[in-house]
């Protein structure tokens, strides 16, 4: 099952959750969540969550691709490490109950604070 999400709905949810950790103008786009095993129990394809994350306050940074994948029968990764292409961004799947019910935590280090 592959589900592109309405960017506005996820953006609002991410802003609410993310605002507890950091503030600023950021944007999450092109969210894709896939879990083939939910539709076909014989599938051996991995599950994944992927999206682009952009810091609107740091124009020198292009949108960064973030993704996490895991094999059938396993849980999502439990580390922020290497979840995004740029070391200033990271995310973690904090709960997973399938493509229709999951939560993520965002981490962002502003360049000025490195």
C-alpha positions in Angstrom: 0.0 0.0 0.0 1.5 3.3 -1.1 -0.1 6.4 0.1 0.8 10.0 -0.9 -0.5 12.3 1.9 -2.2 15.6 1.6 0.8 17.9 2.3 -1.3 20.4 4.2 -2.7 17.9 6.7 0.7 16.4 7.4 2.3 19.9 7.4 -0.1 21.0 10.1 0.5 17.9 12.2 4.2 18.2 11.8 4.2 21.9 12.7 2.2 21.1 15.9 4.6 18.3 16.9 7.7 20.0 15.6 7.0 23.3 17.2 7.6 21.6 20.6 11.2 20.8 19.6 12.1 23.9 17.5 10.6 26.9 16.0 11.0 28.5 12.5 9.5 28.3 9.1 9.8 24.8 7.6 8.0 22.8 5.0 7.4 19.1 4.5 6.4 18.0 1.0 6.2 14.9 -1.2 5.3 12.5 1.7 5.1 8.9 0.6 4.4 6.0 2.9 4.5 2.5 1.7 3.8 -0.9 3.4 3.2 -3.6 0.8 2.8 -6.3 3.4 -0.4 -4.6 4.7 -2.1 -5.3 1.3 -0.3 -8.5 0.4 0.8 -10.8 3.3 3.1 -12.6 0.9 5.0 -9.4 -0.1 8.7 -9.3 0.7 9.0 -5.6 -0.2 10.2 -3.3 2.6 8.0 -0.6 4.2 9.2 3.0 4.1 8.4 6.6 4.9 9.9 9.3 2.7 9.5 13.1 2.3 11.4 16.3 1.6 12.1 18.7 4.5 13.0 22.3 3.9 14.1 25.1 6.3 12.5 28.2 4.9 14.7 30.4 7.2 18.0 29.0 5.8 17.9 29.8 2.1 21.4 28.3 1.5 20.0 24.8 2.2 18.0 23.1 -0.5 15.1 20.8 0.5 16.6 17.6 2.0 15.3 14.1 1.2 14.5 12.1 4.3 13.6 8.4 4.3 13.5 5.3 6.5 12.9 1.8 5.4 12.7 -1.6 7.1 12.2 -5.2 6.2 8.9 -7.2 6.5 8.4 -8.4 10.0 10.7 -5.8 11.6 9.9 -2.5 13.3 10.9 0.9 11.9 14.5 2.1 12.7 14.8 3.4 16.2 17.6 5.9 15.5 17.8 9.4 14.0 21.1 8.5 12.4 21.3 8.8 8.6 17.6 9.4 8.1 18.1 12.5 6.0 20.6 13.5 3.3 21.9 16.5 5.3 23.3 16.2 8.8 21.3 19.2 10.0 18.0 17.3 9.5 16.9 14.0 10.9 13.6 12.2 11.8 12.5 9.2 13.7 9.3 7.2 13.4 8.0 7.2 17.0 5.0 5.0 16.4 3.9 2.8 13.6 0.5 1.1 13.2 0.6 1.0 9.4 0.4 3.7 6.7 -2.9 5.1 8.1 -1.5 5.6 11.7 2.0 6.6 12.4 4.0 9.5 14.1 7.3 11.0 13.4 9.7 13.2 15.4 11.7 15.8 13.5 15.2 17.0 14.5 16.9 20.1 12.9 20.1 21.9 13.9 20.3 25.4 12.5 23.6 26.1 10.8 24.1 29.0 13.2 24.0 26.6 16.1 26.4 23.9 14.9 
